[in-house]
């Protein structure tokens, strides 16, 4: 059975008087009269059955009974103040922090953000787009979307999407000065190279792609190089050459007509894929779970759209 609490006003008066050792200063703090403070102290003394203060030549002093209770009482009021301040704050919005590569963020995630905000207006997404993957063990990031082999010790791993690469270019190159009709026609075009630091040993480069199609290019490694996949795709859109691009990242531009794929059968599968990774030792928040569920649905929709391109 819970023990009854002492009157809160009496406790407040006692704590203030004990801190100041002066009824008048306690009254000023509480915006009451010294007589009201004295009355509350007497009420409390009647309840506890003994004096809390004594008057000595040097002024008001605490008795042993009063002194023993002050530290806990002061701590209790401090915690009440903290709780009151918290209750007065506006409700905090729910947040999910995400680490993702710049290319995936700009070309795949950002175009879909409106859909998430429509479905979950109460959740704020904090996106950190860095070339170097974030350390999820530090607790600063809720989840990451990584492109790699899927082997991430200490993390919960869910595969999101596979990847292929294929040649893409601006529509103007298809029927320009040097029309593109067959792979050998690429010899007369600038080749754009994706040098993003994903370490994928299975991803074909231009030399491998052309060789597999019987094209003897004099120097397939020449051409502009880009350390971010999104920059490579933007260069292709601008007509700077033909890019061997990740299809997932080029999908939106292919669908809009900003890019075309000269060879419908030119896709090559790669061994790496996109994964959602989360700290294994930290349960996800409901907001994080909602975002991951949304991501997986978007991935399914993406795969369905890819089959139609």
ABEGO torsion letter per residue (X at the ends): XBBBBBBAAAAAAAAAAAAAGBAAAAAAAAGBBAAAAAAAAAAAAAAAGBBABBBBAAEBBBBAAAAAAAAAAAAAAAAAAAAAAAAABBBBBBBBBBBBBAAAAAAAAAAAAAAAAAABAABBBBBBBBABBBBAAAGABABBBBBBAGBBBGBBBBBABBBBBBBBBBAAAAABABBBABAAAAAABBBBBBABBAGBAABBBAAAAAAAAGBBBABAABEBBBABAAAAAAAAAAGAEBBBBBAAAAAAAAAAGABBBABAAABBBBABBBBBBBBAABBBBAAAAAAAAAAAAAAAAAAAAAAAX
